[in-house]
Amino acid sequence: MQVVITAVGPDNRGLADPIVHSVTGLGANIAEIQMYDHDEESVFSMLTRIELDASRFDELRLAMNDVAARTKLSIRTWSPEIVGRRPRLAICVTFRPEPALALLRAIRDGHVKADVRLMIGNRDSCRGLAEQFGLPWFNIAEVADHSSGGASGTPDDERMIALCDEHEVDFIVLARYMRILPAASCWKYAGGRIINLHHGLLPSFPGMQPYHEAFASRMLTFGATCHFIVPELDAGCQIIYQSTFTVPPGMSRDEIIRRGQQDNEPHCLVEGVRRVVDGEVQLHFNRVVARK
């Protein structure tokens, strides 16, 4: 079976060795290793993808728990080869409900074979959607503006990861979640476990206003991109699925945005998530490849 091990923690020497020694000692074949030192943050990050006899998976988890205790690393041991259950999702949202609603309906109707364990937001705009589908709702925004009694929308990124761990999530789905995940969060759920909907065509139109940029460039074709998240924002090689729509010359920018938000973006997210949970694609060395 294929197993992904991620490790994040304080940067110091000798952190990779105990992980490598443990997996090779269990007879695993190492297929991929990525390591990165975030010098400015003094953080070490590592991803190890291995092939292991399925009968030794529990031994591996115990070994990684021991390494975590000795090194103070935050280690997660996970296999994309999910057997006997459906993949578990966390859906993260900010303002726009359409993509999340489309995904929830696709799951309800059996088109996407997964289970949603919780919904997470940094605003309360989509709370009603979680209540409609009977899902636990968590607003992870940090209350910062006490003068107005409201939340700033700045998320508690560590709480997001803790909630996903608590609910034993396989994939985090960012359904127009309008915040950039920090590198540490990306590494903790690295290996193709974070799926993002970007409301523009990558790599041509990254950033926060891709409709505006495409319209300013006099484009007649607009689109959305479903891609795996890696620590580099909107990197170009992790595309799972893209969907486009063409407009006639002279259509207003507002109408283009309306069409994109209400029709195209929801379709793009649903098909992208379906491809992942059905095991059609995976992330390997930061590139999307078809699974055998």
C-alpha positions, 0 to 999 in steps of 0.5 A: 500500500502507498503511505504518505508521512508528513513531518513539521516542527522546530528546525534542528539537525537529525530530524529526517534520519529517524523517519527514514530509518523507521520506514526502511526498518519495516521493509518499506520502499521509499518512492519520494522524499521532499524536505524544506527548511523555512529559515525565517520561521526556523521550521523543518518540513518533510514529506515521505511517500512509501510503499509498505506491506499493508499488514505493517501499517499499524506498526508504522503508525506506532513507530511514527508516534515514537519518532514524534515524541522523541523529536517534537515533530508534528507527524501524520501518517496517512494512506490514499488507499482508503478501504472499507469506507468513503473518503472524509472531507472538510469543506472550508468556505468564506463568503460564496456558498455556490461551490460548497452547495454544489459539492454537498448536493453531488455527495448527497446524490451519489455523484461524489462518493465521499463523506463531509465530516465538518465545515469550517469558515473564517466568516459566518456567511455559510453557516446556514449551509452547514445547518441545512445539511446537518454538518458541524460548523466551526468559525475559526476567525480570531476575534480582533476588532473588539470595538465593533464586536466582530471578527476580523476574518483572520483565521486561526490556522492551527485550529483548522488543522486541529479540527481536521485531525480531530475529525480524521479528515482525508482531504481538506477542500477549499471551496472559495476559502479566501485565505492563504494557508501558511506553509506549515499547514500545507506541509502538514496535509501535504501529498495531495490532501488539500484541494483548492478551487481558484476562480480563474485559469491557472497559470495565466490568472492567479491572485485574488481578482482573476475575473477582473484581470482576464476582463482587462486583458479583453479575454472572451474565455474565462474559467476556474481551476481545481488544483492541489495545494502546495506551499507555493501559492497557485503553483502551475503543475498541480491542476486537477481539472479546469472548466471554461466558458466563452462569452460574446464581445461586449458582455459586462464584467459583472455578468461574466462574474455572475456566470462564473460564480453561479455555474462554472465554479461549482461545476469545476469544484465538483468534478475536481473533487470527484477525480480525487476521491475516485482515485483517478489522480494523485500528486507525485513530486508536486505534479498531478499524475493519473493513478495506475 
